[in-house]
Each structure stands twice: as C-alpha cells, then as structure tokens.
Amino acid sequence: MTGMIKNGTGFNDIYNYRNSKYFINTVKEAKKWVAKTGKDLVIFAGACQSYYEALVAAGANFASSPARVLIDFMDPLIVAEKVATTEDYKYITINDIAGELRDGTKGISGIGARGKRYTRTRAKEEK
C-alpha cells in the first residue's frame, strides 16, 4: 500500500509516508549508476500520495504526487511514452504533458527531460 499514513501530520516528514523512503533510496541509487556509466537516464518515481518534493530533490525527473492525490494508473505510462517518442534534441516539460494526464500537474510534475527518440536520419547527419 502506498500513500500517507492515516493519522500522519505534516507533508514534509518522511515518516508520514509509507513507501516514499524506498522510492527516494532507489532514485539515489539510479543516480549513482548514471554517474558511473555516463548513461542518460530519465527517472519517474513515486506512487499515489508520495513525498513529491523529496523524490525530485533525490534526482527524479518526474514524480507523483505534488498535491498528494491518487494518480491514475495510466499517467506514469503517458509520461514515459511522451519521453520515449520525443526526439532526443527536444526537452519535455510537464507542461507539454499535463493536458494528457487525468489530474494534470496535481498528480504528476517534475523538472522535465530530453526526449529519447533517436532517428536514423539524425544519426546519418552526425557522421
């Protein structure tokens, strides 16, 4: 089960969230891997009612849920699809995607990321 602890008070206390500490640790480990390998990784972290601010501070490009709402299960998939299908020279912000999400930036937000679609035409131009 994800989300905030039923009687928890204070949105800025990690102990008021069931699983956010695990998401945060995972994001930090992924960032270590990126630093070691030099790979360009886009990180989406969190679930319903996650500690959004801490997830972004840990290094997630996109995270849920800034307004502590229950997100639609399709929203992370929509973000991932948009990143995967956008050309690698374009930078995607949450504003580019928000209209496609059930709750917009209340459910998901973040700092954005470069697209991941690498076209053959672009590869030929670089040679």
N, C-alpha and C positions, 0 to 999 in steps of 0.2 A: 504494500500500500504506500502510495506517495502522499505528499501534501504536508500541511502544517499539523502539529499536534493539537488536538481538540481544545484544550484549555490553555494553550500557549499564548503568551502575550509578547508583543514586540516583534516586528517584522525583521529586525536587524540582529537577531540572536540565532545563531546556527542550531542551537539546541531546541528550537521550536519547529524544526523541520525534520521529518522522518528520514529522508534519504539524501538530502542535498549534500551532506558532507561526503558521501560516496561519489556523487557526481563531480564535486569540486576536486577531490583527490584524483579522479580519473582524468579530468581536464588537465591538471598539473602534470600527470604522467605523460599524457599525449604531447604536451608542450615540450617536455624533456626529450621525447623521441624526435620531435620536429627539429630541435636544436642539434641533436646528434646526427641526424640523417640529412638535414637540409631540405627535406621534403616540404611541400606546400600543402598543409592540411587545413581543411575547414571543419571546425568543431561546432556541433549543435549539442547542447547539453540541457538536462533538466526534464521535468515532467510536470504534471499538474501541481500548482501551488509551490513551485520550487523557490529557492532563495536566489532570485534572478541576479541581484547585484553582485553577490559573491561568485556566481558562475561566470559572469562577464569579467570580473576582476581576476579570476583564475586563468582567463585566456580564451574563453569560448567566443566564437564569432557570433553565434545566435544562441539564445537561451529562452526558456519559458520560466516563469510566467510573471512578468513585471507587475501585473495587477492582482496576482495571487488568485487567478481564476482557473477553472477546469478547462484545459485546452481540448480542442477537437483532435482526435487521433490522427487525422489527415494533415494537420497543419505542419508538423515536422517534415512530412513527406513532400509537401508542397515547397517548402524552403529548400530541401535537398534537391528536388527536381530542378528548381529555378537555378540553383548554383551549378548543377551538373550540365544544364543545357545552355547556359550563357557563355558566350565567347570569352576566352581567357584574358583578353585585353580590356574587358569591361568590369567595373566594380559594381557589385549589387548591394544596395542598402535595404533595410527593412521597409522603407517607403516604396520601393519597387515591387514589393511582395504583399504588403499589408492588405491591399484590396482583395486578395485571393484567400485570405485567412478568415476563419469564422469570426474571431474576436479582434482582428487587426493587431495593433501593437499592444493591446491589453493582454493578449495571450502569448505573443512571441515578439521579441525585439532583439537588438544586438548592434554590433559595430559594423557588420557587413563583411563581404569577402569578394575576392576576384572570382569570376566565372571559371569553370573547369573545362569547357569545351575547347578542344584544340583541333582546329581544322587542318586538313591536308594542304589546302591552299596556303594557309599561313605557314606551314612547315616548309613548303617549297620556297616561299618568299625569304625565309631566314637563311637558306643555303647559299 
